[in-house]
Amino acid sequence: MIFLAGWALWLLSLGLIVAVIYFLKRQALPVSVSTLFLWRGIEQTPKSALRLHWTHLLGLFLQLLALAALITGLAHPVIYTSARGGPTLAILIDGSASMRTMIAPEGPTRYQVAVDSILELLSSSPTAIITLIQAQDHSILLSSPTSDQARLRSVLTDSGPTYQGDARPSQLISLLQSQAPNGFDRVVYFTDHSPPFDETALGWEVQLVRGEASPQNLAITRFSVREHPNRSSYDLYLEAWNSSDEWQRVPLELTADDQLIDARWIELAPRQVSSFVFNYDGSRLSRLTARLVTDTVRDDWTDDNIRYASPPEPRPWKILWVGDSNFYLERFLRLSGQTDLVTRTAWDDTILTSDYDAILLNQTELPKPMSGRFLLLQSSAPPWVRAQETVPTDDMGVEVKLDHPMLAGIDPKDWRLLRISEAQVDPRGVALLTVGEIPLLYLYETTGLRLVYLGADLGASNLGLSVDFPILMYRVLSWLAPRAEEERNVEIGQELPLIGVEGPVRITDPQSRSCDFPSEETRCGLVEQPGFYELSRNGTVQIYAANTPSEESLSLPTDAKRSDLSVPAQRESPSLPSIAERNVAHGLWPYLLVAGLFLLILELLYFDRSLFHLPIPRLRRRAM
Amino acid sequence: MSTMRPFLDSQFLKKLENLQLIVRGRFHGTLSGRRLTHRAGMSLEFAEYKEYYPGDDLRYVDWNLYGRFDLLFIKVFTREEDVPIYLFLDVSHSMEIGRKLEYAARLAGALAYLGLKDLNRVGIFPFASDLVSGVPPRGGHRQIFEIFRFLQAIQPAGETSINDSLTRFARIRRESGLAILISDMLSDDGFEEGLAQLLYHRYEVTVLHLLAPEDFDPHLSGEVRLQDVENRDELPIYVSKGVLKTYADALWQYRQRLETYCRRHDLRYHFISSGTPLEETVFQTLREGALLQ
C-alpha cells in the first residue's frame, strides 16, 4: 500500500489534541431522578467500576479511530493487486488552435488528420484499455480508461480543436496519473509540433501531424491600442507574421466598433514579424478589429488573420483625504468619476501611504516624515513644508515663477485670492506660483516622495469656481501618481478578471451567448472564443478582446523538428501485448471515509445511549 | 402547567356523577350533607324509635304504635351531614419527573369534584418540605371552580418532607375528616411519623402512591451522573443491568414498607402510575380499592 498524499499522515498528531480535549471535557451526562436515597444504597461492584473505567476510554478510542480512518483516507492510500487484462494505452490529441491549420488547400485540418490516425490506432489495438485526452492549455479528459471502442470513436469524432494554446506538461502528467497511478504501457501524443518538453524522458511517443507541403501562414500576432497622451487620438500597434519564404503584400482592414476606419496594403517580409503603427483620430473606442485579407494568397490557417483589441481602461485614483472637508475640491474629486475617495478626519498610525495613489491633507499636518505622494492644502509636511497663518494678499496678483507642463493653458491672472497661507518650504523644491514672496503652488520630489503644496484659501478665492481649477487638480494628481490602466485584452484559455467582483456579472461571449457570474456553469467566465466579451454589471459595460495565443501562429515554422520533415514521420510503434499482467491500483479512501463516518455515528450513539433504549416496563408490571 | 391539556373534560366529569367517595369513619359534620350519620336529624331515612318525652315534637309521634300498644313513641330519623375532605398534594420537585404533578393535580381535581358533588367540604393542602398555601375546605359549587383554578396554576417547589408537613397539618387542624394523600412518597426522612399524626387525630387516611414510569423503570445505562431533582445532589454511577435490578429491588422494598404500614394501621393504599390514563385510575383502580363506589 502506498499513500499518494503522505503529508496528510502528519495530521494524525491531531489525535493528541483530541485526547487532551477528551480528558479535559469528559463528563458523564447528568440525569435528573426523583430521589437519590434509593440509589445511594447501591454499591458499585469492582466489575462495574472496571467497566466504568473502560467506558471512559471507549469514547476516546472511538474518536481516535474515526480520526485515524478519516486522515488515512485523506492520505489517499492505494493498494495494488495483480490483474490480467488488455494493455493500457493513453492517447493524447493536441487540441490547441494550431491544429485548425489545413494540411492542404481545401483539405482537412491537422486535427482531423490526427483523429483519423487515432482511429487507425484504435483498430490495431482491439484489446487495449484506452484513455483519451485532449491536450491544450486547459486539457480535458475525453474518455477515462475503457476498452469500449465504439464509445472512444464516438467521443473522438465529436471532438474538435479549441482556440487555446499549447498544453502544459505538468497538467498532462497529472491528468495521466489520475487515470493510472501506476502508469500506462504506452502513451502516444498526436500533435503538430514537438511538445515543449522531453517526451523521451517521459517515455511518450510523439506522432507529428502535418501535410505533405510546407505550411504557409500569414497571421496577425499582436494588436493593441493605446490612448495618445493628448487624449484626443489613439495609437494602434500591429505585428504580422509571414511564415513563407517570399514577400507578401496583403490588404489590412481596421474596424472600430464595426465601422471601417482604415484599409491599406501592407508588405510582410519573409519569415519575419513586421510591425506597424497607425494613428486613429477619433472618439472613444471599445472594439477594434484588424484583419488580413488573404483571399489572393495561400494561407493554411485563416483563423489567425483576424485579431481583436480593446483600449485599456484607466483605473481611478485611490485618494485618502485627511483633515477638514473642502467643498470645491471634494466635489471635483467625487464628480470627476476618476477618483476613489476615502476620508479620515485626522491622521492615525494605521494609515499606510502605499495603500493610496495620493494622500490629500487639508489644513492639517503630516505627523512625521514618510514616503508617499501628498497633496498639501494649506497643510504642513515637516521638514519640507511648514504652513503658517493665513495672511491677506492685499490684491497682489499671482506670479508664474516657472514654465511647467502642469501650468500649460492655465492663466492665473484671473484668480482672485483674498487670503493665502504663509509657508516655509524646502529650497530643493520648486515653487511654480507665488504671491509676492509667499509660495502658492510648490512641488517637491525625492526618492519615494512626491509632494505638492497649495497655499490658497479656497474659501476666500474664486479659484474653486474657475475653469482652471479642475485642470490644475487633474494635472497635480497626474504628477503625483500617473494613472494605472486596466488591461482589456485576454488570451483564449484564460479566465475573465472576475475575482473579487461584487454582485452578479452578465457575460456575453462573441457568439452572443450569455451567462451570469457567479454561476453553477463552471465554464462561465472562461475565455474560449476569439472576439469580444461583454461584462455587464450595475449598468456599466466592459469590453474585453479575446485572441488566440500568438505562439500558436508563430511556433509552427520555427519548430526545427517539424521543419526538417516534409512528410509525416511515423515512428515504428512498439507492439502491445494482447494480454498483460499488470498491477491494478485500488483507492481505499472511500472505504475509510465510510468507516470514519460510521465510527463517528457510533461514538455519538455511545455518547447519548438513550437512542438505544426500548421502553420495557420492568418494575411497572410487578408494581401494578 | 401551562402546557397542561384541558384540566378535566366535561365527559369525564359527567361520568364522575355516578361515583361517590366511600367514607368509612364516623365524623361529625357541621353542615348538612348527603352522608347519613347516626346522629338524629331531619332526613327522610328512618333510624329508630324512642320513647316520648314531654317537649318532643308531636309531629313525629307514631300514632299507629300508640293505637296498638297504647304507648307514645317518637320516630327518629338519621341526620345527613357533610364530611371534611382534605386532599394533600405533594408539590415537591420530585413530582416533576414523569409529569407526576400534572397527573396528581388532575386526580385531586376529580376527587374534589366527587367530594363537593356530595355536598362535602373539600380543601387542597399542597405540601413539599412544609405545608404551602392551598384552598381551605369549603362546600358549595363555587369551591370546585376555585380548586380547579388553583390546581391548574400549581407549580413545583421545594423538597419533600411528608412527616413535617402532615405533623404541622395535624397541629393546626382540629376537625377530623377524610385525608387523601397524593404523593410519590419519596421522602428521605420517611412517612411514618406524618401518617401517625393524622391517625392520632382520627383522620381517615388514604394514601395514593403515585410514581412515574421513569421512577420504576429508569431508562439509564452506562456512565451517568444522577442528580436529585429536589436538592441537586449528584451521584456518579455506572448503570448496568445489575444496578438497575438493585434499584428496582430497593424501590420495591420501599413500597412494601409503605404498603405494610398502611395495612397495619388500616389505611387505604393505592399504587398509581402516572403512565396509566386518569380515567382508568379513577374508574378502575380506585373503585377496586374501595375508595370510590
HADDOCK unambig.tbl for C-alpha pairs under 7 A between the chains (distance, minus, plus):
assign (segid A and resid 28 and name CA) (segid B and resid 223 and name CA) 5.93 0.50 0.50
assign (segid A and resid 28 and name CA) (segid B and resid 224 and name CA) 5.01 0.50 0.50
assign (segid A and resid 28 and name CA) (segid B and resid 225 and name CA) 5.75 0.50 0.50
assign (segid A and resid 29 and name CA) (segid B and resid 224 and name CA) 5.20 0.50 0.50
assign (segid A and resid 29 and name CA) (segid B and resid 225 and name CA) 5.79 0.50 0.50
assign (segid A and resid 30 and name CA) (segid B and resid 224 and name CA) 6.09 0.50 0.50
assign (segid A and resid 30 and name CA) (segid B and resid 225 and name CA) 4.50 0.50 0.50
assign (segid A and resid 30 and name CA) (segid B and resid 226 and name CA) 5.84 0.50 0.50
assign (segid A and resid 30 and name CA) (segid B and resid 227 and name CA) 6.33 0.50 0.50
assign (segid A and resid 31 and name CA) (segid B and resid 224 and name CA) 6.76 0.50 0.50
assign (segid A and resid 31 and name CA) (segid B and resid 225 and name CA) 5.96 0.50 0.50
assign (segid A and resid 31 and name CA) (segid B and resid 226 and name CA) 4.98 0.50 0.50
assign (segid A and resid 31 and name CA) (segid B and resid 227 and name CA) 5.75 0.50 0.50
assign (segid A and resid 32 and name CA) (segid B and resid 226 and name CA) 5.95 0.50 0.50
assign (segid A and resid 32 and name CA) (segid B and resid 227 and name CA) 4.72 0.50 0.50
assign (segid A and resid 32 and name CA) (segid B and resid 228 and name CA) 5.92 0.50 0.50
assign (segid A and resid 32 and name CA) (segid B and resid 229 and name CA) 5.46 0.50 0.50
assign (segid A and resid 33 and name CA) (segid B and resid 97 and name CA) 6.93 0.50 0.50
assign (segid A and resid 33 and name CA) (segid B and resid 226 and name CA) 6.51 0.50 0.50
assign (segid A and resid 33 and name CA) (segid B and resid 227 and name CA) 6.00 0.50 0.50
assign (segid A and resid 33 and name CA) (segid B and resid 228 and name CA) 5.40 0.50 0.50
assign (segid A and resid 33 and name CA) (segid B and resid 229 and name CA) 5.80 0.50 0.50
assign (segid A and resid 34 and name CA) (segid B and resid 94 and name CA) 4.39 0.50 0.50
assign (segid A and resid 34 and name CA) (segid B and resid 97 and name CA) 6.15 0.50 0.50
assign (segid A and resid 34 and name CA) (segid B and resid 215 and name CA) 6.93 0.50 0.50
assign (segid A and resid 34 and name CA) (segid B and resid 228 and name CA) 6.10 0.50 0.50
assign (segid A and resid 34 and name CA) (segid B and resid 229 and name CA) 5.77 0.50 0.50
assign (segid A and resid 35 and name CA) (segid B and resid 94 and name CA) 6.89 0.50 0.50
assign (segid A and resid 35 and name CA) (segid B and resid 186 and name CA) 6.65 0.50 0.50
assign (segid A and resid 35 and name CA) (segid B and resid 228 and name CA) 5.21 0.50 0.50
assign (segid A and resid 35 and name CA) (segid B and resid 229 and name CA) 6.91 0.50 0.50
assign (segid A and resid 36 and name CA) (segid B and resid 228 and name CA) 5.60 0.50 0.50
assign (segid A and resid 37 and name CA) (segid B and resid 188 and name CA) 6.49 0.50 0.50
assign (segid A and resid 38 and name CA) (segid B and resid 247 and name CA) 6.60 0.50 0.50
assign (segid A and resid 38 and name CA) (segid B and resid 250 and name CA) 6.10 0.50 0.50
assign (segid A and resid 38 and name CA) (segid B and resid 251 and name CA) 6.58 0.50 0.50
assign (segid A and resid 39 and name CA) (segid B and resid 247 and name CA) 6.19 0.50 0.50
assign (segid A and resid 42 and name CA) (segid B and resid 243 and name CA) 6.96 0.50 0.50
assign (segid A and resid 42 and name CA) (segid B and resid 246 and name CA) 6.66 0.50 0.50
assign (segid A and resid 42 and name CA) (segid B and resid 247 and name CA) 6.99 0.50 0.50
assign (segid A and resid 48 and name CA) (segid B and resid 238 and name CA) 6.56 0.50 0.50
assign (segid A and resid 52 and name CA) (segid B and resid 223 and name CA) 6.49 0.50 0.50
assign (segid A and resid 52 and name CA) (segid B and resid 238 and name CA) 5.87 0.50 0.50
assign (segid A and resid 613 and name CA) (segid B and resid 219 and name CA) 6.67 0.50 0.50
assign (segid A and resid 617 and name CA) (segid B and resid 217 and name CA) 5.91 0.50 0.50
assign (segid A and resid 618 and name CA) (segid B and resid 217 and name CA) 6.04 0.50 0.50
assign (segid A and resid 619 and name CA) (segid B and resid 216 and name CA) 5.35 0.50 0.50
assign (segid A and resid 619 and name CA) (segid B and resid 217 and name CA) 5.82 0.50 0.50
assign (segid A and resid 619 and name CA) (segid B and resid 248 and name CA) 6.45 0.50 0.50
assign (segid A and resid 620 and name CA) (segid B and resid 213 and name CA) 6.92 0.50 0.50
assign (segid A and resid 620 and name CA) (segid B and resid 216 and name CA) 6.26 0.50 0.50
assign (segid A and resid 620 and name CA) (segid B and resid 217 and name CA) 6.93 0.50 0.50
